[in-house]
Amino acid sequence: MSDLNQVEINAIRECVSGFITNSSKLSSYSNKVNEPELKEMFKNASFKAEQMAQKLIQLL
C-alpha cells in the first residue's frame, strides 16, 4: 500500500513490534502454566497476536 506516509509506516511498525512481543510473552506464559484451560487461552492469544502482526506487515 504505497499511499502510506512515513509517519504511518512507523506507527504500523511499532504496532507490529508490540504484537510480536505480546505473542512471544503469551507463548512463554502458555509454556509455564499447568492448568489446561489457561494454557489454551494463552496459546490462542499468542496465535491471534501473531496473526495481527502478519496482517499489519502486509500493509507495509
N, CA, C and O of each residue as an XYZ file, in Angstrom:
240
protein
N       0.859     -1.173      0.000
C       0.000      0.000      0.000
C       0.901      1.230      0.000
O       1.393      1.640      1.051
N       1.115      1.812     -1.156
C       2.061      2.908     -1.311
C       1.509      4.261     -0.871
O       2.236      5.253     -0.910
N       0.251      4.329     -0.457
C      -0.343      5.595     -0.056
C       0.022      5.991      1.375
O      -0.366      7.063      1.839
N       0.763      5.135      2.073
C       1.133      5.427      3.459
C       2.323      6.374      3.507
O       3.276      6.236      2.740
N       2.252      7.337      4.420
C       3.399      8.216      4.585
C       4.331      7.620      5.641
O       3.998      6.609      6.259
N       5.474      8.229      5.848
C       6.486      7.676      6.742
C       6.003      7.577      8.184
O       6.345      6.627      8.889
N       5.224      8.535      8.622
C       4.695      8.500      9.996
C       3.764      7.304     10.165
O       3.818      6.608     11.179
N       2.920      7.071      9.179
C       2.004      5.933      9.240
C       2.760      4.605      9.192
O       2.412      3.664      9.906
N       3.770      4.530      8.369
C       4.589      3.320      8.284
C       5.272      3.049      9.619
O       5.306      1.909     10.082
N       5.812      4.085     10.230
C       6.461      3.914     11.531
C       5.470      3.474     12.602
O       5.806      2.662     13.464
N       4.262      4.003     12.552
C       3.235      3.615     13.522
C       2.863      2.140     13.346
O       2.685      1.420     14.329
N       2.748      1.698     12.104
C       2.441      0.289     11.844
C       3.582     -0.591     12.336
O       3.342     -1.645     12.926
N       4.812     -0.171     12.101
C       5.970     -0.945     12.571
C       5.967     -1.069     14.091
O       6.281     -2.130     14.629
N       5.619     -0.001     14.775
C       5.540     -0.051     16.239
C       4.453     -1.020     16.690
O       4.648     -1.778     17.640
N       3.317     -0.996     16.013
C       2.238     -1.937     16.347
C       2.675     -3.374     16.093
O       2.413     -4.256     16.911
N       3.335     -3.613     14.975
C       3.828     -4.956     14.664
C       4.776     -5.424     15.761
O       4.682     -6.555     16.238
N       5.675     -4.553     16.151
C       6.627     -4.900     17.210
C       5.902     -5.257     18.506
O       6.269     -6.218     19.182
N       4.886     -4.490     18.845
C       4.109     -4.762     20.047
C       3.384     -6.096     19.976
O       3.365     -6.848     20.950
N       2.784     -6.392     18.820
C       2.078     -7.665     18.673
C       3.049     -8.844     18.746
O       2.730     -9.877     19.334
N       4.232     -8.689     18.149
C       5.225     -9.769     18.196
C       5.703     -9.986     19.627
O       5.855    -11.124     20.071
N       5.940     -8.893     20.344
C       6.352     -9.008     21.748
C       5.268     -9.692     22.574
O       5.554    -10.588     23.369
N       4.031     -9.268     22.382
C       2.918     -9.870     23.119
C       2.767    -11.350     22.779
O       2.529    -12.170     23.665
N       2.904    -11.689     21.513
C       2.801    -13.082     21.104
C       3.863    -13.932     21.794
O       3.581    -15.030     22.275
N       5.066    -13.418     21.835
C       6.167    -14.141     22.483
C       5.912    -14.330     23.979
O       6.115    -15.417     24.519
N       5.472    -13.274     24.631
C       5.190    -13.360     26.066
C       4.055    -14.338     26.354
O       4.146    -15.149     27.277
N       2.993    -14.261     25.567
C       1.860    -15.153     25.769
C       2.242    -16.609     25.530
O       1.774    -17.504     26.234
N       3.084    -16.838     24.546
C       3.566    -18.189     24.290
C       4.390    -18.699     25.465
O       4.274    -19.858     25.864
N       5.213    -17.828     26.006
C       6.014    -18.187     27.180
C       5.122    -18.514     28.372
O       5.362    -19.489     29.084
N       4.105    -17.707     28.584
C       3.167    -17.966     29.680
C       2.489    -19.319     29.476
O       2.301    -20.084     30.422
N       2.126    -19.599     28.224
C       1.472    -20.868     27.913
C       2.358    -22.058     28.278
O       1.877    -23.079     28.769
N       3.642    -21.911     28.034
C       4.579    -22.997     28.338
C       4.794    -23.178     29.836
O       5.168    -24.264     30.279
N       4.563    -22.141     30.608
C       4.834    -22.193     32.047
C       3.638    -22.630     32.884
O       3.809    -23.171     33.977
N       2.440    -22.402     32.381
C       1.243    -22.674     33.169
C       0.870    -24.158     33.083
O       1.094    -24.805     32.060
N       0.310    -24.676     34.147
C      -0.061    -26.091     34.186
C      -1.541    -26.343     33.917
O      -1.913    -27.421     33.453
N      -2.364    -25.377     34.198
C      -3.804    -25.550     34.014
C      -4.150    -25.557     32.513
O      -3.846    -24.598     31.804
N      -4.778    -26.626     32.036
C      -5.056    -26.760     30.595
C      -5.857    -25.603     29.987
O      -5.580    -25.177     28.866
N      -6.840    -25.101     30.719
C      -7.649    -24.005     30.177
C      -6.828    -22.737     29.995
O      -6.955    -22.047     28.984
N      -5.988    -22.435     30.973
C      -5.129    -21.256     30.856
C      -4.096    -21.446     29.755
O      -3.807    -20.517     29.001
N      -3.544    -22.643     29.666
C      -2.566    -22.939     28.623
C      -3.169    -22.685     27.246
O      -2.548    -22.049     26.395
N      -4.378    -23.183     27.036
C      -5.056    -22.999     25.750
C      -5.383    -21.523     25.502
O      -5.248    -21.037     24.379
N      -5.805    -20.824     26.534
C      -6.122    -19.408     26.408
C      -4.878    -18.609     25.980
O      -4.955    -17.766     25.086
N      -3.741    -18.881     26.621
C      -2.510    -18.186     26.267
C      -2.044    -18.553     24.856
O      -1.565    -17.694     24.116
N      -2.184    -19.822     24.486
C      -1.800    -20.245     23.130
C      -2.644    -19.521     22.088
O      -2.122    -19.014     21.095
N      -3.958    -19.479     22.323
C      -4.854    -18.805     21.377
C      -4.550    -17.313     21.273
O      -4.538    -16.750     20.178
N      -4.307    -16.685     22.405
C      -3.999    -15.255     22.398
C      -2.675    -14.994     21.676
O      -2.546    -14.014     20.943
N      -1.707    -15.864     21.886
C      -0.417    -15.743     21.205
C      -0.595    -15.860     19.700
O      -0.029    -15.078     18.936
N      -1.383    -16.841     19.279
C      -1.641    -17.053     17.857
C      -2.333    -15.839     17.238
O      -1.972    -15.408     16.142
N      -3.316    -15.294     17.929
C      -4.044    -14.128     17.417
C      -3.133    -12.900     17.308
O      -3.232    -12.133     16.350
N      -2.254    -12.720     18.282
C      -1.313    -11.596     18.230
C      -0.372    -11.753     17.034
O      -0.068    -10.778     16.347
N       0.081    -12.971     16.792
C       0.948    -13.225     15.640
C       0.205    -12.968     14.337
O       0.779    -12.421     13.395
N      -1.059    -13.353     14.275
C      -1.872    -13.091     13.082
C      -2.018    -11.596     12.831
O      -1.919    -11.134     11.694
N      -2.251    -10.850     13.894
C      -2.390     -9.389     13.741
C      -1.100     -8.771     13.229
O      -1.122     -7.885     12.375
N       0.025     -9.244     13.758
C       1.320     -8.733     13.287
C       1.478     -9.005     11.794
O       1.918     -8.131     11.047
N       1.121    -10.214     11.354
C       1.240    -10.558      9.943
C       0.314     -9.706      9.067
O       0.698     -9.301      7.970
N      -0.883     -9.440      9.544
C      -1.819     -8.599      8.780
C      -1.267     -7.178      8.631
O      -1.371     -6.562      7.570
N      -0.678     -6.676      9.718
C      -0.109     -5.328      9.639
C       1.106     -5.280      8.732
O       1.309     -4.300      8.015
N       1.916     -6.328      8.756
C       3.083     -6.373      7.894
C       2.669     -6.316      6.433
O       3.372     -5.731      5.610
N       1.542     -6.914      6.108
C       1.046     -6.879      4.731
C       0.714     -5.462      4.273
O       0.693     -5.189      3.073
N       0.456     -4.566      5.212
C       0.161     -3.175      4.847
C       1.415     -2.411      4.416
O       1.338     -1.400      3.718
N       2.560     -2.915      4.847
C       3.804     -2.197      4.551
C       4.311     -2.430      3.153
O       5.349     -1.887      2.773
